[in-house]
C-alpha cells in the first residue's frame, strides 16, 4: 500500500486535498470517492491524483 495525495474539485467550495492509501492511482480515486460518499458530499465535480507521497512526516 502506498499513500497518494488526491485533489477533490468541488462546485461551491474550494478544492479539498486529502491523503489516501491505495495500491495504485486508480484505487486512490476510488478510495477518495468512497470518503466523499461517507461524508455526504454531493457537490464534487472531479477527483484528481496529484501524486504519490513518500512519507507522511514533515
Buried (B, 14 or more C-beta within 10 A) or exposed (E): EBBBBBBBBBEEEEEBEBEBEBEEBEBBBBBBBEBBEEEEBEEBEEBBBEEEEEEEEE
